[in-house]
Amino acid sequence: MVEGRQDGNGAAGAVSGRRTRRKAPSPNSILDKRALRKALDDRGIEVSARHLEAFYQCLHRQNYPDLPTFLENYHRHEAKDVSKMPRVGPLKNNVSQKKNRNKLQLPKVLLNFLADEDNGFETVTSRVAHQKTSGDKSTTKLAVQLHDGQLVESVIMRYNNHNGSRASLCVSSQCGCAMGCTFCATGTMGLRGNLTSGEILEQMVHADRILAREWEEKWSQENESERANINTDKSYQGVPKLDLVRNVVFMGMGEPLDNYSNVVEACRSLVNRTQWNLAHGRVTVSTVGLVSQIRKLTNELPEINLALSLHAPNQDARTAIVPTASRYPIK
């Protein structure tokens, strides 16, 4: 999806195929479930899987604020004081559009951990360093800066038709790439490191925030009187629903199956009913053809689509431009 992109923002690239290991984000992303579980275990804090899922559901329904804000909103819900709760426009996401009440009371040990300023976690560890929208407003390209200064790319793609609107997101899974495809700018960088599952999911958070902000700006500018009525009755009746990202494709920077465990963990969150709740077939992982990982993925996540990047009509032509093709022939 982002092959052949301009890459002029990083440090000098490593030799193609050279593997480097990035340091884990510090603080880490709270969206990295494995990192959170490990941190809790290291402190001897026992939290059930059910309560962790409830936490991520609450976090998703609040649209991923920082942890202090999350806790403040959570306690307001518990006290049934929602008068000052921030609201976002009506969502097409079946999870997010439900009333924003806590489904399950979180254990005090988890709340105390989240309130600890030294817990080593933040909701989002990256930022959108630059974004550029096409002239027809259908596509927005994001340069997302990670905690260590590395830049990866995401692309929001908007589609409008008589049935309404929808948005897709192309995400990156690695800083650089070890595959060395000659036609791809990322392939010439070498591999600078893998993204964590949290960093992959943060690209979704950034995209949804941009789409939500666009919705708010549109209705504040074009429908001031209608907006005043909406804020009064909170019904949003007659207002087109805000459509967040409903399709995700792993076609950005990196070979997704070369970062297998983090990509799979991110995919699980994307299809999780308590989080993004993307329908089966709405997440697509693209690969140049790492056969063992393909077989593993189809067994572990059969609901995920798989796209094979051929780039050539025959094996000889493919090997000339895709070095890994010699190990994974198409026949």
C-alpha positions in Angstrom: 0.0 0.0 0.0 2.8 2.4 0.8 5.5 0.7 -1.3 7.8 3.1 -3.1 7.1 5.8 -0.5 9.5 8.6 0.1 11.6 8.0 3.2 13.7 11.1 4.0 13.0 11.4 7.7 14.9 8.7 9.4 18.6 8.2 10.2 20.9 6.5 7.6 19.4 3.1 6.7 21.0 -0.1 7.8 22.3 -2.6 5.2 19.3 -4.3 3.6 18.4 -7.4 5.6 20.4 -6.5 8.7 18.4 -7.1 11.8 18.4 -4.6 14.7 16.6 -4.6 18.0 14.7 -1.6 19.2 14.4 -0.8 22.8 10.9 -1.2 24.2 9.0 2.1 24.7 9.6 3.7 28.0 7.0 4.4 29.2 5.3 1.5 27.3 2.0 1.7 25.5 -1.0 0.5 27.7 -2.3 -1.0 24.4 0.4 -3.7 24.6 -1.5 -6.3 26.5 1.5 -8.6 27.0 3.6 -5.8 28.4 0.8 -4.8 30.8 0.3 -8.4 31.9 4.1 -8.8 32.5 4.3 -5.6 34.5 1.4 -6.7 36.7 3.0 -10.1 37.2 6.3 -8.5 38.0 4.7 -6.6 40.8 2.8 -9.6 42.1 -0.6 -8.0 41.1 -3.2 -10.6 40.3 -5.8 -9.4 37.8 -8.1 -11.9 36.0 -8.3 -12.0 32.2 -12.0 -11.0 32.6 -11.1 -7.8 34.4 -8.3 -6.9 32.0 -10.8 -7.2 29.1 -13.2 -5.0 31.0 -10.4 -2.4 31.4 -9.7 -2.4 27.7 -13.4 -2.1 27.0 -13.7 1.0 29.3 -10.6 2.5 27.7 -12.0 2.0 24.2 -15.3 3.5 25.1 -13.6 6.5 26.4 -11.7 6.9 23.1 -8.3 6.3 24.6 -7.6 9.3 26.9 -4.5 9.6 29.0 -4.6 7.4 32.1 -5.3 10.1 34.7 -8.3 11.2 32.5 -9.4 7.6 32.1 -9.4 7.1 35.9 -11.3 10.3 36.5 -14.0 9.3 34.0 -14.1 5.8 35.3 -14.8 7.0 38.9 -17.5 9.4 37.6 -19.2 6.4 35.9 -19.1 4.5 39.2 -20.6 7.5 40.9 -23.1 7.8 38.1 -22.0 11.4 37.5 -21.8 11.7 33.8 -22.8 15.4 33.5 -19.3 16.5 32.7 -18.3 13.5 30.6 -16.8 14.3 27.2 -18.8 13.1 24.3 -17.9 12.2 20.7 -20.3 12.2 17.8 -22.5 9.1 17.2 -20.3 6.2 16.1 -21.0 3.4 13.7 -18.9 1.1 15.9 -21.4 -1.1 17.7 -19.3 -1.2 20.9 -18.6 2.6 21.1 -22.1 3.7 20.4 -23.4 2.0 23.5 -24.0 4.1 26.7 -20.6 4.8 28.2 -21.2 3.1 31.5 -18.7 0.7 33.2 -19.7 -2.9 32.3 -17.7 -4.4 35.1 -16.2 -2.9 38.2 -12.4 -3.0 38.0 -10.4 -4.3 41.0 -8.8 -1.8 43.2 -5.3 -3.2 42.7 -5.6 -2.5 39.0 -6.9 1.0 39.5 -4.1 1.7 42.0 -1.6 0.4 39.4 -3.0 2.6 36.7 -2.9 5.6 39.1 0.8 5.1 39.9 2.8 7.7 38.0 5.7 5.2 38.0 3.8 2.3 36.5 5.7 2.7 33.2 2.7 3.0 30.9 1.0 5.7 28.9 -2.1 5.3 26.7 -0.2 6.6 23.6 3.6 6.7 23.2 3.7 8.0 19.7 2.5 11.2 17.9 1.5 12.3 14.5 4.6 14.3 13.3 3.1 15.2 10.0 -0.1 14.6 8.0 -1.0 15.4 4.5 -4.5 15.1 2.9 -5.1 14.7 -0.8 -6.9 17.4 -2.8 -10.1 15.4 -3.0 -10.0 14.7 0.8 -10.2 11.0 0.3 -6.7 10.1 1.6 -4.6 11.3 4.5 -1.0 10.2 4.9 0.4 10.2 8.4 4.0 10.2 9.5 3.9 8.7 13.0 6.9 9.4 15.3 7.6 6.6 17.7 9.2 7.0 21.2 12.7 6.6 19.8 12.3 9.0 17.0 11.7 6.5 14.3 9.0 7.4 11.7 6.5 5.0 10.3 3.7 5.7 7.9 -0.1 5.1 8.0 -2.7 6.1 5.4 -6.4 6.8 6.0 -8.5 6.0 3.0 -12.1 7.4 2.9 -14.9 6.0 0.7 -18.2 7.6 0.1 -21.2 6.1 -1.8 -25.0 6.1 -1.7 -24.9 3.8 1.3 -22.9 6.3 3.4 -19.2 6.5 4.2 -16.5 4.2 5.5 -12.8 4.5 6.2 -9.9 2.1 5.9 -6.4 2.3 7.4 -3.1 1.1 6.1 -0.7 0.4 9.0 3.0 -0.2 9.4 4.4 -3.1 11.4 8.2 -2.5 11.2 10.7 0.3 11.1 12.2 -0.5 7.7 12.2 -4.0 6.3 14.5 -7.0 5.9 13.0 -8.3 2.7 15.1 -6.1 0.4 12.5 -5.8 -2.4 14.3 -3.6 -5.0 11.2 -1.6 -6.0 10.3 -0.6 -2.4 11.9 2.4 -0.6 11.3 0.7 2.7 13.1 -2.4 1.5 16.3 -0.5 0.8 16.4 0.8 4.4 17.1 -2.5 6.1 15.3 -3.5 9.2 15.6 -1.0 12.0 13.3 -2.8 14.4 9.8 -4.2 15.0 6.9 -2.2 16.2 5.2 -3.5 19.4 1.6 -4.5 19.3 0.8 -1.3 21.2 2.6 0.9 18.6 0.7 -0.8 15.8 -2.6 -0.2 17.6 -1.7 3.4 18.3 -1.9 4.0 14.5 -5.6 3.2 14.8 -6.0 5.6 17.8 -4.4 8.4 15.8 -6.6 7.7 12.7 -9.8 7.5 14.7 -9.0 10.8 16.5 -8.4 12.5 13.2 -11.7 11.3 11.8 -13.5 12.3 15.0 -12.0 15.7 14.8 -13.1 16.1 11.2 -16.6 15.2 12.1 -16.7 17.7 15.0 -15.3 20.5 12.8 -17.7 19.8 10.0 -20.8 20.0 12.2 -19.6 23.0 14.1 -19.0 25.0 10.9 -22.0 23.8 8.8 -24.7 23.1 11.4 -24.3 25.4 14.3 -28.0 25.5 15.1 -28.5 21.8 14.8 -25.4 21.3 16.9 -26.8 23.4 19.7 -29.9 21.2 19.7 -27.8 18.1 19.7 -25.8 19.3 22.7 -29.1 20.0 24.5 -31.0 16.8 24.0 -27.9 14.5 23.4 -30.0 12.5 20.9 -28.0 13.1 17.7 -31.2 12.3 15.8 -31.0 13.1 12.1 -27.2 13.6 12.2 -25.0 11.4 10.0 -23.0 9.0 12.1 -19.3 9.4 12.5 -17.6 6.5 10.7 -14.3 5.5 12.2 -11.9 3.0 10.7 -13.7 -0.2 9.7 -11.0 -1.9 7.6 -7.3 -2.4 8.4 -4.7 -3.5 6.0 -1.1 -4.4 7.0 0.4 -3.0 3.8 2.5 -0.2 5.2 6.2 -0.3 6.2 7.7 -3.7 7.0 6.8 -7.3 6.4 4.0 -8.1 8.9 4.8 -11.8 9.2 8.5 -11.0 10.0 7.0 -9.4 13.2 4.6 -12.2 13.7 3.9 -12.2 17.4 3.2 -8.4 17.6 1.1 -8.4 14.5 -1.0 -11.3 15.7 -1.5 -9.6 19.1 -2.6 -6.4 17.4 -5.0 -8.3 15.1 -6.6 -9.9 18.1 -7.3 -6.5 19.6 -8.7 -5.3 16.3 -11.3 -8.1 16.1 -11.9 -8.2 19.8 -15.6 -7.5 20.5 -14.8 -5.3 23.5 -12.4 -3.1 21.5 -12.5 -2.2 17.8 -14.8 -5.1 17.0 -13.9 -5.2 13.4 -15.9 -7.9 11.5 -14.2 -11.1 10.2 -12.5 -10.3 6.9 -12.1 -6.6 7.7 -8.4 -7.1 8.7 -5.9 -8.0 5.9 -2.3 -9.0 6.4 -0.1 -8.7 3.3 3.1 -10.7 2.9 5.7 -11.4 0.3 5.3 -15.1 1.1 6.8 -16.3 4.4 5.3 -19.8 4.1 5.7 -21.1 7.7 4.2 -17.9 9.1 1.4 -18.0 6.6 0.4 -21.5 7.7 0.7 -20.5 11.4 -1.5 -17.4 10.9 -4.2 -19.3 9.1 -4.4 -21.7 12.0 -4.3 -19.1 14.8 -6.5 -16.4 13.2 -8.6 -17.8 10.4 -10.8 -14.7 10.5 -8.0 -12.6 9.2 -7.6 -12.1 5.4 -4.3 -12.8 3.8 -2.9 -11.0 0.8 0.1 -12.4 -1.1 2.3 -9.8 -2.9 3.5 -11.5 -6.1 4.8 -8.4 -8.0 5.8 -10.5 -11.1 4.2 -13.0 -13.5 6.7 -15.8 -13.0 9.3 -17.1 -10.6 12.4 -15.8 -12.4 11.1 -12.3 -12.7 9.9 -12.3 -9.1 13.3 -13.5 -7.8 15.0 -10.6 -9.5 13.0 -8.0 -7.6 12.0 -9.9 -4.4 15.1 -11.6 -2.9 13.1 -13.8 -0.5 11.4 -15.4 -3.5 14.3 -17.7 -3.9 13.5 -19.3 -0.6 9.7 -19.2 -1.1 9.0 -20.1 -4.8 5.5 -19.4 -6.0 5.1 -22.9 -7.5 
